[in-house]
Amino acid sequence: GIMTLVQSVGVIFGANVGTTVTAQIVAFNTTALAFPLIAIGFFLSFAWKQGTARHYGAMLMGLGLIFYGMAAMGSAMAPLRTHEGFAELLQTLQSPVLGMLAGALFTALVQSSSATIGLAVVMATQGLLSLPAGIAILFGAKIGTGITAILAAIGKSQDAKRAAAVHVLFNLLGALIWLPFIAQLAGLAELISPVAPHLQGTERLAVEVPRQIANAATVWATANTLFFLPFAPLFAKLAVKLIPDRAVEEMAIIRPRYLDDNLIQVPSMALKHVRMELGHMSE
């Protein structure tokens, strides 16, 4: 009840842009920062038992562990370059629809679109994923993250459920509108991303595609937000139509038993029934 439904629509739109920062961070070569951050964070967390320094230490250590985890995932995926079964699986993801479904399913399972996008970027760093396939997975990840909002809205107020519906509608419409234009979005991402012309083949893909996927995610989310923001009130109205207000049931503790408007014309009978109703109410 702190925010109106229309206000929550704006926040949801902005959150979809903000979550792409994860992909940008993962796309950087952060392996060298992992161990220093873990060491500094560990020292701050355990040297100061109280105060804000301990919390900053936990934050830095967690960030370092994320970077280390991404590096470990990348190293673990390196042998998959020559695995025929995995190569055939990735070939199926070249289909935008299948790639989107795979991203949605994985995100629904792990409850985090950032994790799915991060995994796609890590796969790209090993040269395992092409840019169009990464974009399709990105679209699916944004659709799949709607499951988190739906689960969070269970048992909540009608406006909370409507906010979850807006979240799902925004990501679903944004993905479906852009699905035929994946090639154009990929071209734009290539245009604004750095290139490595001195490399060839898989090595070049491993260097270029991660940043291209991250930039495609940011461009796509920003474009969707700018396009849909003027229609925020319409999203709110649509959510109200999809999830209408519940009918309020009248909860009467007691109802009159003897009162009758027709008896007002006969005062003696009316007074008698009033006395009977007083007795009924007293009981």
C-alpha positions as CSV (number, residue, x, y, z in Angstrom):
1,G,0.0,0.0,0.0
2,I,3.0,2.3,0.0
3,M,3.1,2.7,-3.7
4,T,0.3,3.1,-6.3
5,L,0.0,0.5,-9.1
6,V,1.1,3.1,-11.7
7,Q,4.2,4.0,-9.6
8,S,5.1,0.3,-9.3
9,V,4.9,0.0,-13.1
10,G,7.7,2.6,-13.5
11,V,9.8,0.9,-10.9
12,I,9.4,-2.5,-12.7
13,F,10.4,-0.9,-16.0
14,G,13.5,0.6,-14.4
15,A,14.5,-2.6,-12.6
16,N,14.6,-4.4,-16.0
17,V,17.3,-1.9,-17.1
18,G,19.2,-2.1,-13.8
19,T,19.5,-5.9,-13.8
20,T,21.5,-5.8,-17.1
21,V,24.4,-4.3,-15.1
22,T,25.1,-7.9,-14.0
23,A,25.8,-8.9,-17.5
24,Q,28.0,-5.9,-18.0
25,I,30.1,-6.8,-14.9
26,V,30.4,-10.4,-15.9
27,A,31.5,-9.4,-19.5
28,F,34.5,-7.7,-18.0
29,N,37.6,-9.8,-17.4
30,T,37.2,-9.7,-13.6
31,T,39.2,-12.8,-12.8
32,A,42.2,-10.8,-11.6
33,L,40.0,-8.9,-9.2
34,A,38.5,-12.0,-7.6
35,F,41.2,-12.9,-5.1
36,P,42.0,-9.4,-3.9
37,L,38.3,-8.7,-3.3
38,I,37.9,-11.9,-1.4
39,A,41.0,-11.2,0.7
40,I,40.1,-7.6,1.5
41,G,36.5,-8.6,2.3
42,F,37.5,-11.4,4.5
43,F,39.9,-9.1,6.5
44,L,37.2,-6.4,7.0
45,S,34.6,-9.0,8.0
46,F,36.6,-10.6,10.7
47,A,38.8,-7.8,11.9
48,W,35.8,-5.6,12.7
49,K,33.2,-7.4,14.7
50,Q,30.9,-4.4,14.7
51,G,30.2,-1.3,12.6
52,T,29.7,-0.7,8.9
53,A,33.2,-1.9,8.0
54,R,32.1,-5.5,8.6
55,H,29.2,-5.1,6.2
56,Y,31.3,-3.5,3.5
57,G,33.7,-6.5,4.0
58,A,30.9,-9.0,3.4
59,M,29.8,-7.1,0.3
60,L,33.4,-7.1,-1.2
61,M,33.9,-10.8,-0.3
62,G,30.6,-11.7,-1.9
63,L,31.5,-9.8,-5.0
64,G,34.9,-11.5,-5.2
65,L,33.3,-14.9,-4.8
66,I,30.9,-14.1,-7.7
67,F,33.9,-13.2,-9.9
68,Y,35.7,-16.3,-8.8
69,G,32.6,-18.4,-9.5
70,M,32.3,-17.1,-13.0
71,A,35.9,-17.8,-13.7
72,A,35.5,-21.3,-12.4
73,M,32.5,-21.9,-14.5
74,G,34.4,-20.6,-17.6
75,S,37.3,-23.0,-16.9
76,A,34.9,-25.9,-16.3
77,M,33.1,-25.2,-19.7
78,A,36.3,-25.1,-21.7
79,P,36.3,-28.9,-22.5
80,L,32.8,-28.6,-23.9
81,R,34.3,-26.9,-27.0
82,T,35.1,-30.3,-28.4
83,H,32.1,-32.2,-27.0
84,E,29.9,-33.3,-30.0
85,G,26.7,-33.7,-27.9
86,F,27.0,-30.2,-26.4
87,A,27.8,-28.7,-29.8
88,E,24.6,-30.3,-31.3
89,L,22.6,-28.9,-28.3
90,L,24.0,-25.4,-29.0
91,Q,23.0,-25.7,-32.6
92,T,19.4,-26.1,-31.6
93,L,19.7,-22.9,-29.7
94,Q,20.4,-21.1,-33.0
95,S,16.6,-21.2,-33.4
96,P,15.3,-18.0,-31.6
97,V,12.2,-19.7,-30.3
98,L,14.1,-22.7,-28.8
99,G,16.8,-20.4,-27.4
100,M,14.1,-18.2,-25.8
101,L,12.3,-21.3,-24.3
102,A,15.6,-22.6,-22.9
103,G,16.4,-19.3,-21.3
104,A,12.9,-19.1,-19.8
105,L,13.0,-22.6,-18.4
106,F,16.4,-22.2,-16.8
107,T,15.5,-18.9,-15.3
108,A,12.2,-20.4,-13.9
109,L,14.3,-23.1,-12.2
110,V,17.0,-20.9,-10.7
111,Q,14.7,-17.9,-10.0
112,S,17.3,-15.4,-11.4
113,S,17.5,-13.8,-14.8
114,S,20.9,-12.4,-13.8
115,A,22.2,-15.9,-13.3
116,T,20.9,-17.1,-16.7
117,I,22.4,-14.0,-18.5
118,G,25.6,-14.4,-16.6
119,L,25.8,-18.1,-17.6
120,A,25.2,-17.1,-21.3
121,V,28.1,-14.5,-21.1
122,V,30.4,-17.2,-19.5
123,M,29.5,-19.6,-22.3
124,A,30.3,-16.9,-24.8
125,T,33.7,-16.3,-23.2
126,Q,34.6,-19.9,-24.1
127,G,33.4,-19.4,-27.7
128,L,30.4,-21.8,-27.1
129,L,27.6,-19.3,-27.8
130,S,26.9,-17.1,-30.8
131,L,25.5,-13.6,-30.4
132,P,22.0,-14.3,-31.8
133,A,21.7,-17.4,-29.6
134,G,22.8,-15.4,-26.6
135,I,20.1,-12.7,-27.3
136,A,17.4,-15.4,-27.6
137,I,18.4,-16.8,-24.2
138,L,18.4,-13.2,-22.9
139,F,14.8,-12.8,-24.0
140,G,13.8,-16.1,-22.5
141,A,15.5,-15.2,-19.2
142,K,13.4,-12.0,-18.9
143,I,10.2,-14.0,-19.5
144,G,11.2,-16.7,-17.0
145,T,12.0,-14.2,-14.3
146,G,8.2,-13.4,-14.2
147,I,7.8,-16.7,-12.3
148,T,9.6,-15.0,-9.3
149,A,7.2,-12.1,-9.3
150,I,4.2,-14.5,-9.5
151,L,5.4,-16.6,-6.6
152,A,6.1,-13.4,-4.6
153,A,2.5,-12.2,-5.2
154,I,0.8,-15.4,-3.9
155,G,-1.3,-14.5,-0.9
156,K,-0.8,-10.8,-1.3
157,S,-3.2,-7.9,-2.1
158,Q,-4.8,-7.4,-5.5
159,D,-2.5,-4.6,-6.4
160,A,0.5,-6.7,-5.6
161,K,-0.8,-9.4,-7.9
162,R,-1.4,-6.7,-10.6
163,A,2.2,-5.5,-10.2
164,A,3.4,-9.1,-10.8
165,A,1.1,-9.2,-13.9
166,V,2.6,-6.0,-15.2
167,H,6.1,-7.5,-14.8
168,V,5.2,-10.6,-16.8
169,L,3.4,-8.6,-19.5
170,F,6.2,-6.1,-19.9
171,N,8.9,-8.8,-20.4
172,L,6.6,-11.0,-22.6
173,L,5.6,-8.1,-24.9
174,G,9.2,-6.8,-25.0
175,A,10.5,-10.3,-26.0
176,L,7.8,-11.0,-28.6
177,I,8.1,-7.6,-30.3
178,W,11.9,-7.9,-30.7
179,L,11.9,-11.6,-31.6
180,P,11.8,-11.0,-35.4
181,F,14.5,-8.3,-35.0
182,I,17.2,-10.4,-33.3
183,A,19.5,-9.9,-36.3
184,Q,19.1,-6.1,-36.2
185,L,19.7,-6.0,-32.4
186,A,22.8,-8.2,-32.9
187,G,24.1,-5.8,-35.6
188,L,23.6,-2.8,-33.3
189,A,25.4,-4.6,-30.4
190,E,28.3,-5.4,-32.7
191,L,28.4,-1.8,-33.9
192,I,28.8,-0.4,-30.3
193,S,31.0,-3.2,-29.0
194,P,34.8,-3.4,-29.2
195,V,36.3,-5.8,-31.8
196,A,39.3,-8.0,-31.9
197,P,40.4,-8.2,-35.6
198,H,43.7,-9.7,-34.7
199,L,42.0,-12.9,-33.6
200,Q,40.2,-15.6,-35.6
201,G,37.6,-18.3,-35.1
202,T,36.6,-19.4,-31.6
203,E,39.2,-17.1,-30.0
204,R,37.6,-14.0,-31.6
205,L,34.1,-15.1,-30.5
206,A,35.3,-15.6,-27.0
207,V,36.6,-12.1,-26.8
208,E,33.9,-10.2,-28.7
209,V,30.6,-12.0,-28.0
210,P,30.5,-11.6,-24.2
211,R,30.5,-7.8,-24.4
212,Q,28.1,-7.9,-27.3
213,I,25.6,-9.9,-25.3
214,A,25.9,-7.5,-22.4
215,N,25.4,-4.5,-24.6
216,A,22.5,-6.1,-26.4
217,A,20.8,-6.7,-23.0
218,T,21.3,-3.1,-22.0
219,V,20.1,-1.7,-25.3
220,W,17.1,-4.0,-25.4
221,A,16.0,-3.3,-21.8
222,T,16.5,0.5,-22.3
223,A,14.6,0.6,-25.6
224,N,11.7,-1.4,-24.1
225,T,11.5,1.0,-21.1
226,L,11.6,4.1,-23.2
227,F,8.9,2.7,-25.5
228,F,6.5,1.4,-22.9
229,L,6.9,4.1,-20.2
230,P,4.3,6.4,-21.8
231,F,1.9,3.5,-21.6
232,A,2.4,2.8,-17.9
233,P,-1.2,3.8,-17.0
234,L,-2.5,1.5,-19.8
235,F,-0.4,-1.4,-18.3
236,A,-2.0,-0.6,-14.9
237,K,-5.6,-0.6,-16.4
238,L,-4.9,-3.9,-18.2
239,A,-3.7,-5.4,-15.0
240,V,-6.9,-4.3,-13.2
241,K,-8.9,-5.9,-15.9
242,L,-7.0,-9.1,-15.7
243,I,-7.1,-9.2,-11.9
244,P,-10.4,-7.4,-10.9
245,D,-11.3,-6.4,-7.3
246,R,-12.8,-9.2,-5.2
247,A,-16.5,-9.0,-4.4
248,V,-16.8,-7.9,-0.8
249,E,-19.0,-10.3,1.2
250,E,-21.3,-8.7,3.8
251,M,-20.5,-10.2,7.1
252,A,-23.5,-9.6,9.3
253,I,-23.3,-10.8,12.9
254,I,-27.0,-10.5,13.4
255,R,-30.0,-9.6,11.3
256,P,-33.4,-8.2,12.3
257,R,-36.0,-11.0,12.7
258,Y,-39.2,-9.2,13.6
259,L,-39.0,-5.7,12.1
260,D,-41.3,-5.0,9.2
261,D,-41.7,-1.7,7.5
262,N,-45.3,-2.5,6.5
263,L,-46.3,-2.5,10.2
264,I,-45.4,1.2,10.7
265,Q,-48.9,2.0,9.5
266,V,-50.2,0.1,12.6
267,P,-48.4,1.6,15.6
268,S,-49.6,-0.9,18.2
269,M,-48.3,-3.9,16.1
270,A,-45.1,-2.0,15.2
271,L,-44.3,-1.4,18.9
272,K,-45.0,-5.0,19.7
273,H,-42.6,-6.2,17.1
274,V,-40.0,-3.6,18.3
275,R,-40.3,-5.1,21.8
276,M,-39.8,-8.6,20.3
277,E,-36.8,-7.4,18.3
278,L,-35.2,-5.9,21.4
279,G,-35.6,-9.3,23.1
280,H,-34.0,-11.0,20.1
281,M,-31.1,-8.5,20.0
282,S,-30.6,-9.0,23.8
283,E,-30.3,-12.7,23.3
